[in-house]
Amino acid sequence: MNHFRLAAFEYLKTKYPYITLVPQADYLAFIVEEARRIPLFTWRWERELRSSSKKRAFVAGLLSRSGGLHELRAGLTVAADGRFSRLRNLCWSSSP
């Protein structure tokens, strides 16, 4: 394994003066695995986003399609649809 110095993190005044670079798919799998410890956590795969509802500046729910239309309400919504996220575009283009 090759190592290279990206930056000098030892000068940071923090408990953990380093970063870890992880492929997105591995990070997402890790987040889902950890979140499953939370009793009310629900994970939905392969949903086509139709619209979002906002409460102030936060996403409060989604209307998605997977065999039919489904409304999902959530205190936390994570969009894992990449750099050109449709959810991000919907949220920033609509008014609060």
N, C-alpha and C positions, 0 to 999 in steps of 0.2 A: 504494500500500500504506500502510495506517495503522499507526503505531507508538504504543505507550503504555507507560508505565513501570509494571511489575508490582511491582518491589522494587529496592532499592539493592544490587546485587551487587558493586559496586566495592569495598566494604568487606571482602569476604571475603578471607582470606589463603590464596588458592589460585592455582594456575597459570592456570586458566580461570574467571574470576569472572563467569560468565553461565550461563544455561540456554537450552534450545531447546525449544519446544513443537512437537510433530510429531503429526499424526493417527496413530492406532493402526495403521491398515492400512499406511501408508507406513513406519512404524517396523518393523513385522513384516517387510515386504518387504526392508528394509535389513538386518535381523538375519539373515534367511535367506540373502541374497546374500553377506554376509560369512562366515557359517558354512560355506557350500559350499566355502570354501578349505581346510577341514579334511578330510583324507581319509576319516575314519570318520563324518562327519556324514551323517545321514539325515533327510529331511523327509517327514512323512506328512500328507497333506491329508485333511480330512473323515473323521476317525475318531470313532466313537462310543465313548466311554470306558465300559468295563464295570466295571473295578476297578483298584486300584493296589496295588503291593507296596512296602513301605518297609523301608529299612535304617537303623536309628536314626531320625533325624528327616527323612531324605531319601527322595524317591521313587526307587526302584531299578528300577521297571518298570511296565508297564501291560498290561492285557488290553483290547484294543479290537476293535471290529467294523467291518468294511468288506467286505461280501460273505461273510464268515466270521470266526471268532474268530482273533485274532492276539496272541501274546504278544511284547511289546517290552521288552527290557532296555536300560537306559541309565544312564550316569554323570550325565547332566544331562537333565532333562525340563522343557520349557517348555510351559505350558498357555496357549494364546491363545484361550480361550473366553469371555473377557469378565469383566465385573465380578462376576457370580454364577457363578464358575468351579466346575464340577462336580469337577474334580481337587482344587482347594483344599478343597472341602467334604469330599470323601472322605478326604483326608490329615488334616485337623484333627479329623474326627469319629472316626477309628479310632486305636487305640493303636499306639505305635511298635513 
